[in-house]
Amino acid sequence: MKVGIIRFPGSNCDRDVYHALELAGGEPDYVWWNQKDLTNFDAIVIPGGFSYGDYLRAGAIASITPVIDGIKQVVKEEKPVLGICNGAQILGEVGLVPGVFTNNKNAQFICERAELKVTTTRTPFTSLYKKGEVIKMPIAHAEGRYYNEEIEKLHDQDQIVLKFEGENPNGSIEGITGVCDETGLICAVMPHPERASEAVLGSDDGLKFFKGIVKFKS
């Protein structure tokens, strides 16, 4: 399973994702923002960090870069695409997942460990979890508050992937912190599974996200 990891100026979780994918048995490789042809990859991950121009709005400049055209082609080929933190913001910005990620309710950067409930297992990324399973992963964001005016549609089509269990630190609607498109192949999550991929990090609960990618077409 060849997995492309998208790099923007300011990406800072790309190496973490690379390591997590290797642990999961994948074959990761880096892809710069100006590369348009992604046909050699079986899946794509957009890692966290900061895409160039985030001071305008998270993902605003990234949304018009050549690599986005390549990602849209990957989507047409029905290959998995995972956006983590800034990657989730980008997927929302370009309309590949429903809703938006905006400023936290306290208007501050939040960095802490969070308990999360897996609310669907129909995505490749959550297929190895149990529905309703509570897992622990770190969050680290200033624009992670999820909002969507069509919340009932998300429920009806089983597009809610993760919710905060208990405390809702950023004020997301219904505590939602991960969503997918209607197919389940495109997933945007605000927590960082790559930062919970080994026990030495305090939790390896996030490793199944990457094992699920590798398992999808293995």
N, CA, C and O of each residue as an XYZ file, in Angstrom:
872
protein
N       0.845     -1.188      0.000
C       0.000      0.000      0.000
C       0.887      1.247      0.000
O       1.543      1.540      0.999
N       0.907      1.975     -1.108
C       1.688      3.211     -1.218
C       0.813      4.377     -0.796
O      -0.262      4.595     -1.354
N       1.280      5.120      0.186
C       0.498      6.220      0.747
C       1.258      7.525      0.587
O       2.389      7.647      1.056
N       0.648      8.496     -0.069
C       1.254      9.807     -0.245
C       0.938     10.711      0.935
O      -0.213     10.812      1.358
N       1.962     11.367      1.464
C       1.809     12.314      2.568
C       2.040     13.717      2.009
O       3.147     14.050      1.585
N       1.001     14.520      2.013
C       1.075     15.846      1.393
C       1.849     16.818      2.277
O       1.607     16.910      3.481
N       2.780     17.539      1.663
C       3.577     18.530      2.398
C       3.298     19.941      1.876
O       3.387     20.208      0.677
N       2.960     20.829      2.799
C       2.854     22.256      2.513
C       3.955     22.975      3.290
O       4.456     22.433      4.275
N       4.345     24.185      2.872
C       5.247     24.974      3.717
C       4.592     25.184      5.081
O       3.549     25.831      5.174
N       5.183     24.655      6.110
C       4.594     24.758      7.444
C       4.068     23.445      7.976
O       3.757     23.352      9.164
N       3.954     22.414      7.130
C       3.556     21.093      7.634
C       4.568     20.645      8.684
O       5.775     20.735      8.458
N       4.088     20.165      9.826
C       5.040     19.734     10.852
C       4.705     18.380     11.462
O       5.368     17.945     12.403
N       3.691     17.713     10.942
C       3.362     16.369     11.432
C       3.603     15.318     10.355
O       3.214     14.161     10.508
N       4.248     15.730      9.262
C       4.455     14.822      8.139
C       5.357     13.642      8.508
O       5.093     12.510      8.100
N       6.417     13.899      9.275
C       7.322     12.813      9.653
C       6.667     11.871     10.653
O       6.916     10.665     10.637
N       5.839     12.421     11.513
C       5.101     11.587     12.471
C       4.169     10.625     11.735
O       4.084      9.444     12.070
N       3.470     11.152     10.725
C       2.568     10.324      9.927
C       3.356      9.259      9.165
O       2.928      8.108      9.074
N       4.503      9.646      8.623
C       5.369      8.716      7.904
C       5.724      7.533      8.813
O       5.626      6.373      8.412
N       6.136      7.848     10.036
C       6.537      6.808     10.990
C       5.352      5.907     11.343
O       5.491      4.686     11.399
N       4.188      6.516     11.580
C       2.999      5.743     11.934
C       2.597      4.805     10.805
O       2.205      3.665     11.053
N       2.691      5.276      9.572
C       2.353      4.437      8.422
C       3.331      3.273      8.276
O       2.936      2.163      7.919
N       4.605      3.533      8.553
C       5.582      2.436      8.524
C       5.268      1.408      9.598
O       5.345      0.205      9.348
N       4.914      1.872     10.793
C       4.543      0.958     11.872
C       3.346      0.096     11.469
O       3.242     -1.066     11.860
N       2.441      0.692     10.674
C       1.226     -0.002     10.258
C       1.458     -0.940      9.075
O       0.562     -1.687      8.681
N       2.669     -0.897      8.511
C       2.988     -1.778      7.387
C       2.792     -1.147      6.026
O       2.799     -1.845      5.012
N       2.616      0.171      5.988
C       2.444      0.871      4.716
C       3.764      1.284      4.090
O       4.830      1.117      4.681
N       3.674      1.829      2.880
C       4.837      2.352      2.164
C       4.614      3.840      1.912
O       4.128      4.224      0.848
N       4.968      4.679      2.886
C       4.714      6.113      2.743
C       5.752      6.822      1.894
O       6.889      6.370      1.764
N       5.341      7.932      1.323
C       6.263      8.798      0.576
C       5.717     10.218      0.644
O       4.507     10.424      0.731
N       6.615     11.192      0.605
C       6.206     12.590      0.691
C       5.799     13.136     -0.675
O       6.347     12.745     -1.706
N       4.830     14.046     -0.660
C       4.346     14.696     -1.876
C       4.259     16.196     -1.605
O       3.581     16.619     -0.669
N       4.937     16.997     -2.413
C       4.877     18.442     -2.224
C       3.590     19.025     -2.802
O       2.951     18.437     -3.675
N       3.234     20.195     -2.289
C       1.983     20.891     -2.625
C       1.837     21.187     -4.120
O       0.720     21.366     -4.606
N       2.955     21.241     -4.853
C       2.895     21.605     -6.280
C       2.859     20.389     -7.197
O       2.948     20.533     -8.417
N       2.730     19.198     -6.629
C       2.641     17.980     -7.435
C       1.174     17.660     -7.708
O       0.358     17.605     -6.788
N       0.856     17.455     -8.958
C      -0.546     17.247     -9.337
C      -0.877     15.777     -9.599
O      -2.009     15.350     -9.373
N       0.084     15.015    -10.064
C      -0.166     13.617    -10.415
C       0.071     12.722     -9.203
O       1.208     12.545     -8.766
N      -1.011     12.158     -8.663
C      -0.929     11.274     -7.501
C      -1.391      9.862     -7.838
O      -1.717      9.079     -6.946
N      -1.418      9.545     -9.109
C      -2.000      8.273     -9.551
C      -1.217      7.052     -9.070
O      -1.753      5.943     -9.055
N       0.043      7.243     -8.679
C       0.841      6.103     -8.224
C       0.538      5.693     -6.786
O       1.043      4.678     -6.307
N      -0.286      6.482     -6.100
C      -0.559      6.205     -4.698
C      -1.897      5.494     -4.526
O      -2.840      5.700     -5.289
N      -1.945      4.650     -3.495
C      -3.169      3.913     -3.174
C      -4.032      4.657     -2.168
O      -5.221      4.371     -2.031
N      -3.434      5.613     -1.464
C      -4.151      6.405     -0.470
C      -3.367      7.686     -0.224
O      -2.188      7.783     -0.563
N      -4.043      8.674      0.376
C      -3.426      9.967      0.648
C      -3.715     10.376      2.088
O      -4.820     10.177      2.592
N      -2.701     10.955      2.749
C      -2.888     11.564      4.068
C      -2.414     13.012      3.998
O      -1.306     13.289      3.540
N      -3.264     13.934      4.455
C      -2.871     15.336      4.599
C      -2.620     15.557      6.085
O      -3.569     15.562      6.869
N      -1.362     15.742      6.494
C      -1.038     15.803      7.917
C      -1.320     17.171      8.528
O      -1.734     18.107      7.844
N      -1.085     17.260      9.824
C      -1.264     18.523     10.531
C      -0.087     19.457     10.352
O       0.909     19.115      9.714
N      -0.218     20.633     10.922
C       0.782     21.688     10.790
C       0.098     22.961     10.357
O      -0.967     23.310     10.865
N       0.715     23.656      9.412
C       0.146     24.900      8.900
C       0.404     24.978      7.404
O       1.557     25.040      6.977
N      -0.656     24.977      6.603
C      -0.477     25.178      5.167
C      -0.254     26.667      4.928
O      -0.778     27.505      5.663
N       0.524     26.993      3.898
C       0.896     28.381      3.622
C      -0.342     29.268      3.498
O      -1.289     28.920      2.792
N      -0.335     30.415      4.184
C      -1.450     31.350      4.091
C      -2.548     31.101      5.096
O      -3.649     31.627      4.930
N      -2.297     30.317      6.137
C      -3.329     30.014      7.121
C      -3.796     31.244      7.892
O      -4.857     31.216      8.516
N      -3.017     32.319      7.855
C      -3.437     33.531      8.568
C      -4.677     34.143      7.921
O      -5.375     34.934      8.557
N      -4.962     33.788      6.664
C      -6.199     34.243      6.022
C      -7.383     33.449      6.562
O      -8.363     34.020      7.039
N      -7.278     32.138      6.480
C      -8.262     31.184      6.982
C      -7.646     29.812      6.759
O      -7.074     29.549      5.702
N      -7.758     28.950      7.737
C      -7.089     27.654      7.634
C      -7.482     26.929      6.353
O      -8.658     26.644      6.127
N      -6.488     26.634      5.516
C      -6.714     25.899      4.281
C      -7.072     26.751      3.083
O      -7.243     26.218      1.987
N      -7.192     28.071      3.256
C      -7.652     28.937      2.167
C      -6.694     28.938      0.980
O      -7.131     28.811     -0.164
N      -5.403     29.078      1.235
C      -4.426     29.088      0.151
C      -4.152     27.663     -0.336
O      -3.985     27.427     -1.533
N      -4.109     26.729      0.596
C      -3.883     25.324      0.215
C      -4.940     24.841     -0.766
O      -4.662     23.990     -1.611
N      -6.146     25.377     -0.659
C      -7.259     24.902     -1.490
C      -7.075     25.196     -2.971
O      -7.764     24.608     -3.804
N      -6.157     26.096     -3.315
C      -5.962     26.447     -4.727
C      -4.598     26.003     -5.243
O      -4.126     26.503     -6.264
N      -3.964     25.068     -4.543
C      -2.667     24.549     -4.989
C      -2.862     23.343     -5.904
O      -3.903     22.688     -5.852
N      -1.867     23.045     -6.743
C      -1.998     21.940     -7.702
C      -2.308     20.592     -7.072
O      -3.027     19.789     -7.666
N      -1.778     20.324     -5.875
C      -1.974     19.010     -5.277
C      -3.442     18.726     -4.970
O      -3.850     17.567     -4.906
N      -4.239     19.780     -4.780
C      -5.664     19.585     -4.515
C      -6.348     18.951     -5.722
O      -7.237     18.114     -5.564
N      -5.935     19.347     -6.930
C      -6.479     18.714     -8.137
C      -6.136     17.234     -8.155
O      -6.952     16.402     -8.552
N      -4.919     16.911     -7.722
C      -4.510     15.513     -7.662
C      -5.321     14.734     -6.644
O      -5.690     13.585     -6.888
N      -5.602     15.351     -5.502
C      -6.403     14.701     -4.467
C      -7.818     14.450     -4.967
O      -8.396     13.397     -4.699
N      -8.376     15.410     -5.690
C      -9.732     15.235     -6.227
C      -9.775     14.080     -7.231
O     -10.789     13.390     -7.343
N      -8.681     13.872     -7.953
C      -8.623     12.743     -8.874
C      -8.541     11.428     -8.102
O      -9.152     10.433     -8.492
N      -7.785     11.429     -7.006
C      -7.710     10.260     -6.137
C      -9.096      9.901     -5.605
O      -9.459      8.728     -5.517
N      -9.866     10.938     -5.251
C     -11.232     10.731     -4.766
C     -12.083     10.056     -5.842
O     -12.852      9.140     -5.549
N     -11.939     10.515     -7.089
C     -12.691      9.915     -8.195
C     -12.325      8.445     -8.391
O     -13.150      7.642     -8.826
N     -11.074      8.103     -8.063
C     -10.610      6.725     -8.192
C     -10.991      5.871     -6.984
O     -10.606      4.706     -6.890
N     -11.756      6.470     -6.054
C     -12.269      5.778     -4.873
C     -11.151      5.210     -4.000
O     -11.211      4.072     -3.536
N     -10.131      6.042     -3.796
C      -9.039      5.694     -2.903
C      -9.194      6.484     -1.602
O      -9.731      7.591     -1.632
N      -8.745      5.958     -0.468
C      -8.921      6.635      0.817
C      -8.107      7.919      0.925
O      -6.968      7.993      0.465
N      -8.715      8.926      1.541
C      -8.042     10.198      1.815
C      -8.326     10.571      3.272
O      -9.483     10.658      3.685
N      -7.269     10.788      4.035
C      -7.394     11.166      5.442
C      -6.771     12.534      5.665
O      -5.623     12.763      5.282
N      -7.512     13.442      6.278
C      -6.995     14.750      6.657
C      -6.945     14.856      8.166
O      -7.951     14.625      8.838
N      -5.779     15.206      8.712
C      -5.583     15.304     10.154
C      -5.324     16.756     10.534
O      -4.400     17.371     10.003
N      -6.113     17.313     11.435
C      -5.943     18.670     11.950
C      -5.958     19.688     10.803
O      -7.027     19.962     10.257
N      -4.822     20.250     10.425
C      -4.809     21.173      9.289
C      -5.289     20.478      8.021
O      -5.909     21.105      7.163
N      -5.004     19.186      7.903
C      -5.520     18.418      6.775
C      -7.027     18.339      6.782
O      -7.657     18.364      5.724
N      -7.622     18.242      7.976
C      -9.078     18.235      8.103
C      -9.647     19.588      7.685
O     -10.664     19.657      6.996
N      -8.983     20.658      8.108
C      -9.414     22.005      7.730
C      -9.384     22.188      6.219
O     -10.278     22.810      5.645
N      -8.355     21.644      5.578
C      -8.225     21.740      4.121
C      -9.344     20.976      3.428
O      -9.940     21.484      2.479
N      -9.640     19.753      3.893
C     -10.709     18.968      3.278
C     -12.053     19.670      3.410
O     -12.881     19.607      2.502
N     -12.270     20.336      4.537
C     -13.493     21.114      4.701
C     -13.516     22.334      3.795
O     -14.553     22.673      3.224
N     -12.378     22.988      3.667
C     -12.273     24.184      2.839
C     -12.587     23.890      1.377
O     -13.233     24.700      0.712
N     -12.145     22.758      0.874
C     -12.366     22.430     -0.543
C     -13.669     21.661     -0.769
O     -13.993     21.305     -1.902
N     -14.416     21.406      0.309
C     -15.726     20.787      0.169
C     -15.714     19.284     -0.019
O     -16.705     18.715     -0.477
N     -14.607     18.623      0.326
C     -14.551     17.171      0.183
C     -15.180     16.458      1.380
O     -15.528     15.281      1.291
N     -15.323     17.169      2.496
C     -16.130     16.682      3.623
C     -17.094     17.798      3.998
O     -16.802     18.968      3.753
N     -18.238     17.462      4.588
C     -19.226     18.485      4.938
C     -18.818     19.293      6.160
O     -18.117     18.794      7.040
N     -19.263     20.549      6.208
C     -19.021     21.391      7.361
C     -17.680     22.099      7.329
O     -16.921     21.989      6.366
N     -17.403     22.834      8.410
C     -16.170     23.614      8.509
C     -15.566     23.457      9.901
O     -16.254     23.114     10.862
N     -14.272     23.716      9.982
C     -13.567     23.782     11.262
C     -13.155     25.238     11.473
O     -12.392     25.791     10.681
N     -13.656     25.851     12.531
C     -13.428     27.268     12.744
C     -12.818     27.508     14.128
O     -12.466     26.556     14.824
N     -12.693     28.791     14.533
C     -12.015     29.148     15.773
C     -12.619     28.457     16.993
O     -13.840     28.356     17.114
N     -11.769     27.989     17.886
C     -12.231     27.386     19.131
C     -13.096     28.371     19.918
O     -12.933     29.585     19.792
N     -13.998     27.852     20.715
C     -14.934     28.712     21.443
C     -14.219     29.686     22.374
O     -14.732     30.775     22.633
N     -13.029     29.309     22.886
C     -12.281     30.202     23.776
C     -11.262     31.058     23.024
O     -10.502     31.810     23.633
N     -11.255     30.934     21.684
C     -10.350     31.710     20.826
C      -8.883     31.496     21.179
O      -8.051     32.371     20.937
N      -8.562     30.339     21.749
C      -7.192     30.033     22.135
C      -6.761     28.695     21.549
O      -7.587     27.853     21.196
N      -5.460     28.523     21.456
C      -4.899     27.242     21.025
C      -5.072     26.229     22.142
O      -4.782     26.524     23.302
N      -5.541     25.037     21.799
C      -5.760     23.977     22.780
C      -4.811     22.828     22.481
O      -4.721     22.370     21.342
N      -4.107     22.366     23.500
C      -3.199     21.227     23.346
C      -3.356     20.335     24.568
O      -2.900     20.682     25.658
N      -3.997     19.189     24.390
C      -4.245     18.284     25.507
C      -4.617     16.899     24.975
O      -4.865     16.732     23.781
N      -4.654     15.929     25.853
C      -5.142     14.609     25.490
C      -6.656     14.596     25.637
O      -7.211     15.217     26.543
N      -7.308     13.885     24.743
C      -8.766     13.858     24.762
C      -9.277     12.433     24.649
O      -8.668     11.581     24.002
N     -10.413     12.197     25.296
C     -11.109     10.931     25.119
C     -12.137     11.102     24.011
O     -12.888     12.076     23.988
N     -12.160     10.137     23.091
C     -12.983     10.250     21.891
C     -13.793      8.973     21.706
O     -13.323      7.872     21.995
N     -15.010      9.139     21.224
C     -15.848      7.982     20.925
C     -15.876      7.747     19.418
O     -16.137      8.667     18.642
N     -15.608      6.516     19.013
C     -15.699      6.133     17.602
C     -17.183      5.919     17.288
O     -17.815      5.011     17.830
N     -17.730      6.758     16.411
C     -19.176      6.718     16.167
C     -19.562      6.000     14.880
O     -20.742      5.737     14.651
N     -18.592      5.683     14.046
C     -18.861      4.840     12.883
C     -17.612      4.038     12.547
O     -16.490      4.502     12.751
N     -17.817      2.839     12.034
C     -16.689      1.990     11.641
C     -16.723      1.697     10.139
O     -16.053      0.780      9.665
N     -17.498      2.474      9.405
C     -17.637      2.187      7.977
C     -16.549      2.848      7.131
O     -16.507      2.650      5.917
N     -15.670      3.631      7.758
C     -14.554      4.204      7.016
C     -13.356      3.262      7.090
O     -13.256      2.482      8.037
N     -12.447      3.312      6.121
C     -11.235      2.488      6.215
C     -10.443      2.781      7.486
O      -9.806      1.891      8.050
N     -10.489      4.029      7.926
C      -9.658      4.498      9.033
C     -10.174      4.024     10.394
O      -9.400      3.890     11.341
N     -11.468      3.776     10.486
C     -12.042      3.335     11.764
C     -12.553      1.896     11.705
O     -13.218      1.439     12.635
N     -12.253      1.193     10.640
C     -12.793     -0.152     10.438
C     -12.275     -1.168     11.451
O     -12.907     -2.205     11.653
N     -11.143     -0.895     12.091
C     -10.566     -1.835     13.046
C     -10.973     -1.550     14.484
O     -10.565     -2.265     15.399
N     -11.780     -0.500     14.690
C     -12.308     -0.195     16.009
C     -13.698     -0.811     16.154
O     -14.275     -1.304     15.184
N     -14.219     -0.777     17.358
C     -15.613     -1.143     17.608
C     -16.451      0.125     17.677
O     -15.999      1.131     18.224
N     -17.650      0.095     17.139
C     -18.526      1.251     17.228
C     -18.817      1.538     18.697
O     -19.196      0.645     19.455
N     -18.634      2.797     19.083
C     -18.826      3.191     20.470
C     -17.577      3.078     21.321
O     -17.586      3.479     22.485
N     -16.489      2.534     20.757
C     -15.235      2.394     21.495
C     -14.684      3.772     21.864
O     -14.726      4.698     21.054
N     -14.176      3.902     23.072
C     -13.577      5.156     23.532
C     -12.060      5.030     23.456
O     -11.475      4.108     24.025
N     -11.438      5.950     22.761
C      -9.993      5.934     22.564
C      -9.389      7.255     23.021
O     -10.100      8.243     23.203
N      -8.079      7.265     23.203
C      -7.387      8.474     23.645
C      -6.392      8.933     22.581
O      -5.550      8.158     22.126
N      -6.502     10.209     22.189
C      -5.556     10.803     21.247
C      -5.374     12.272     21.611
O      -6.270     12.879     22.197
N      -4.220     12.854     21.270
C      -4.006     14.275     21.539
C      -4.759     15.171     20.550
O      -5.007     14.787     19.407
N      -5.113     16.356     21.011
C      -5.589     17.423     20.132
C      -4.631     18.599     20.271
O      -4.056     18.811     21.339
N      -4.458     19.359     19.204
C      -3.568     20.525     19.214
C      -4.003     21.458     18.083
O      -3.550     21.322     16.947
N      -4.881     22.399     18.405
C      -5.429     23.252     17.352
C      -6.010     24.552     17.911
O      -6.359     24.649     19.087
N      -6.100     25.541     17.029
C      -6.763     26.803     17.354
C      -8.065     26.955     16.579
O      -8.952     27.712     16.972
N      -8.166     26.218     15.464
C      -9.378     26.268     14.634
C      -9.910     24.851     14.456
O      -9.885     24.292     13.359
N     -10.387     24.289     15.546
C     -10.852     22.908     15.511
C     -12.328     22.738     15.806
O     -12.837     21.617     15.819
N     -13.014     23.837     16.042
C     -14.445     23.771     16.389
C     -15.262     23.456     15.144
O     -15.342     24.261     14.216
N     -15.864     22.278     15.141
C     -16.616     21.836     13.968
C     -18.019     22.423     13.971
O     -18.684     22.485     15.005
N     -18.461     22.860     12.769
C     -19.829     23.387     12.637
C     -20.420     22.936     11.307
O     -19.738     22.884     10.283
N     -21.705     22.612     11.355
C     -22.419     22.209     10.155
C     -23.899     22.499     10.371
O     -24.485     22.067     11.364
N     -24.501     23.233      9.437
C     -25.916     23.568      9.557
C     -26.816     22.372      9.265
O     -27.981     22.369      9.661
N     -26.297     21.363      8.582
C     -27.102     20.192      8.213
C     -26.720     19.000      9.088
O     -26.353     17.938      8.587
N     -26.812     19.194     10.392
C     -26.350     18.177     11.317
C     -27.180     16.901     11.233
O     -26.648     15.804     11.400
N     -28.475     17.035     10.976
C     -29.331     15.852     10.887
C     -28.933     14.966      9.707
O     -29.032     13.740      9.775
N     -28.486     15.599      8.631
C     -28.043     14.841      7.461
C     -26.833     13.983      7.807
O     -26.708     12.856      7.328
N     -25.945     14.515      8.635
C     -24.781     13.745      9.064
C     -25.208     12.493      9.822
O     -24.654     11.411      9.627
N     -26.199     12.661     10.684
C     -26.702     11.517     11.436
C     -27.353     10.495     10.501
O     -27.109      9.293     10.608
N     -28.172     10.988      9.595
C     -28.918     10.091      8.696
C     -27.991      9.278      7.804
O     -28.277      8.120      7.498
N     -26.870      9.886      7.384
C     -25.972      9.221      6.445
C     -24.724      8.643      7.126
O     -23.770      8.243      6.460
N     -24.748      8.608      8.451
C     -23.657      7.989      9.201
C     -22.299      8.588      8.830
O     -21.352      7.871      8.506
N     -22.230      9.927      8.887
C     -21.003     10.618      8.487
C     -20.216     11.181      9.670
O     -19.180     11.815      9.472
N     -20.689     10.959     10.883
C     -19.952     11.394     12.062
C     -18.984     10.286     12.450
O     -19.399      9.154     12.697
N     -17.705     10.605     12.504
C     -16.658      9.604     12.722
C     -16.192      9.572     14.174
O     -16.077      8.500     14.767
N     -15.927     10.735     14.744
C     -15.448     10.843     16.119
C     -16.201     11.943     16.860
O     -16.566     12.964     16.276
N     -16.429     11.721     18.155
C     -16.979     12.741     19.041
C     -16.148     12.794     20.319
O     -15.585     11.790     20.754
N     -16.085     13.984     20.910
C     -15.474     14.065     22.234
C     -16.336     13.288     23.223
O     -17.563     13.392     23.204
N     -15.699     12.526     24.067
C     -16.386     11.795     25.126
C     -16.248     12.606     26.410
O     -15.145     12.782     26.927
N     -17.357     13.090     26.915
C     -17.291     13.943     28.093
C     -17.066     15.393     27.711
O     -17.885     15.985     27.008
N     -15.961     15.973     28.169
C     -15.680     17.390     27.923
C     -15.566     17.693     26.431
O     -14.985     16.924     25.665
N     -16.135     18.831     26.042
C     -16.049     19.321     24.664
C     -15.143     20.558     24.667
O     -15.638     21.677     24.803
N     -13.842     20.376     24.522
C     -12.891     21.473     24.775
C     -12.947     22.629     23.786
O     -12.608     23.754     24.154
N     -13.366     22.389     22.530
C     -13.324     23.482     21.550
C     -14.698     24.015     21.158
O     -14.788     24.962     20.377
N     -15.771     23.423     21.687
C     -17.108     23.932     21.403
C     -17.732     23.412     20.130
O     -18.708     23.988     19.649
N     -17.196     22.329     19.564
C     -17.763     21.757     18.342
C     -19.227     21.376     18.548
O     -19.619     20.948     19.633
N     -20.021     21.536     17.506
C     -21.424     21.153     17.567
C     -21.542     19.661     17.870
O     -20.949     18.830     17.183
N     -22.305     19.337     18.896
C     -22.495     17.963     19.372
C     -21.176     17.268     19.715
O     -21.124     16.040     19.775
N     -20.125     18.034     19.937
C     -18.830     17.446     20.276
C     -18.164     16.716     19.123
O     -17.252     15.917     19.334
N     -18.616     16.988     17.904
C     -18.074     16.289     16.726
C     -16.645     16.752     16.443
O     -16.370     17.951     16.402
N     -15.753     15.804     16.252
C     -14.361     16.146     15.950
C     -13.776     15.287     14.831
O     -12.560     15.225     14.647
N     -14.657     14.633     14.097
C     -14.253     13.864     12.923
C     -15.461     13.535     12.073
O     -16.471     13.051     12.585
N     -15.365     13.796     10.763
C     -16.474     13.527      9.838
C     -15.932     12.885      8.561
O     -14.735     12.940      8.278
N     -16.843     12.275      7.799
C     -16.451     11.697      6.519
C     -17.441     12.125      5.446
O     -18.498     12.676      5.751
N     -17.094     11.870      4.194
C     -18.030     12.143      3.104
C     -19.058     11.015      3.042
O     -19.043     10.113      3.880
N     -19.942     11.064      2.063
C     -21.011     10.075      1.990
C     -20.485      8.668      1.723
O     -21.099      7.688      2.145
N     -19.361      8.561      1.031
C     -18.805      7.233      0.729
C     -18.062      6.633      1.914
O     -17.913      5.414      2.001
N     -17.593      7.482      2.826
C     -16.773      7.023      3.941
C     -15.293      6.935      3.617
O     -14.485      6.629      4.494
N     -14.925      7.202      2.365
C     -13.528      7.086      1.945
C     -12.714      8.343      2.222
O     -11.484      8.291      2.263
N     -13.392      9.472      2.411
C     -12.702     10.722      2.726
C     -13.040     11.083      4.163
O     -14.211     11.216      4.519
N     -12.026     11.237      4.971
C     -12.239     11.422      6.407
C     -11.396     12.587      6.911
O     -10.216     12.702      6.582
N     -12.018     13.451      7.714
C     -11.334     14.592      8.319
C     -11.454     14.490      9.828
O     -12.561     14.476     10.367
N     -10.319     14.419     10.513
C     -10.331     14.312     11.974
C      -9.437     15.392     12.574
O      -8.340     15.645     12.075
N      -9.905     16.022     13.637
C      -9.112     17.052     14.297
C      -8.064     16.466     15.243
O      -6.965     17.017     15.313
N      -8.337     15.380     15.976
C      -7.290     14.774     16.813
C      -6.158     14.190     15.958
O      -6.291     14.018     14.747
N      -5.049     13.894     16.630
C      -3.841     13.414     15.950
C      -3.605     11.930     16.220
O      -3.007     11.598     17.243
N      -4.049     11.024     15.347
C      -3.770      9.599     15.570
C      -2.291      9.256     15.490
O      -1.839      8.304     16.125
N      -1.530     10.028     14.712
C      -0.094      9.736     14.589
C       0.651     10.012     15.893
O       1.728      9.462     16.124
N       0.083     10.857     16.738
C       0.693     11.154     18.039
C       0.241     10.168     19.103
O       0.577     10.314     20.278
N      -0.512      9.177     18.693
C      -0.939      8.105     19.595
C      -0.756      6.768     18.880
O      -1.655      5.927     18.855
N       0.420      6.598     18.307
C       0.681      5.404     17.496
C       1.609      4.404     18.174
O       1.838      3.316     17.646
N       2.151      4.766     19.351
C       3.030      3.870     20.103
C       2.776      4.060     21.591
O       2.461      5.162     22.040
N       2.913      2.978     22.353
C       2.678      3.048     23.797
C       3.605      4.061     24.470
O       3.228      4.686     25.461
N       4.818      4.222     23.931
C       5.773      5.153     24.529
C       5.269      6.595     24.467
O       5.734      7.452     25.219
N       4.327      6.856     23.578
C       3.740      8.195     23.455
C       2.587      8.412     24.431
O       2.009      9.498     24.489
N       2.262      7.390     25.184
C       1.172      7.489     26.134
C      -0.077      6.767     25.687
O      -0.964      6.502     26.499
N      -0.162      6.446     24.411
C      -1.294      5.697     23.855
C      -0.930      5.230     22.455
O      -0.251      5.938     21.710
N      -1.385      4.038     22.104
C      -1.248      3.573     20.722
C      -2.625      3.394     20.084
O      -2.782      2.665     19.105
N      -3.614      4.069     20.656
C      -4.984      3.959     20.160
C      -5.139      4.449     18.727
O      -6.053      4.023     18.021
N      -4.249      5.344     18.291
C      -4.387      5.922     16.961
C      -3.808      5.078     15.842
O      -4.060      5.348     14.668
N      -3.028      4.048     16.194
C      -2.349      3.265     15.163
C      -3.333      2.561     14.235
O      -3.033      2.347     13.060
N      -4.503      2.202     14.754
C      -5.497      1.504     13.930
C      -5.994      2.374     12.773
O      -6.446      1.848     11.755
N      -5.915      3.700     12.920
C      -6.267      4.572     11.801
C      -5.416      4.241     10.585
O      -5.917      4.178      9.463
N      -4.122      4.028     10.819
C      -3.179      3.776      9.732
C      -3.199      2.308      9.298
O      -3.022      2.003      8.119
N      -3.414      1.410     10.247
C      -3.567      0.000      9.876
C      -4.802     -0.184      9.006
O      -4.817     -1.024      8.106
N      -5.843      0.611      9.280
C      -7.054      0.538      8.471
C      -6.815      0.959      7.033
O      -7.403      0.398      6.108
N      -5.943      1.957      6.843
C      -5.590      2.387      5.489
C      -4.882      1.252      4.751
O      -5.218      0.931      3.611
N      -3.906      0.656      5.416
C      -3.121     -0.418      4.788
C      -3.996     -1.626      4.486
O      -3.825     -2.270      3.451
N      -4.922     -1.937      5.369
C      -5.800     -3.090      5.211
C      -6.801     -2.897      4.067
O      -7.284     -3.874      3.495
N      -7.111     -1.648      3.733
C      -8.182     -1.359      2.781
C      -8.012     -2.080      1.452
O      -8.976     -2.617      0.908
N      -6.775     -2.096      0.921
C      -6.544     -2.776     -0.360
C      -5.348     -3.703     -0.291
O      -4.640     -3.896     -1.279
N      -5.129     -4.269      0.872
C      -3.983     -5.161      1.039
C      -4.311     -6.552      0.532
O      -3.466     -7.446      0.589
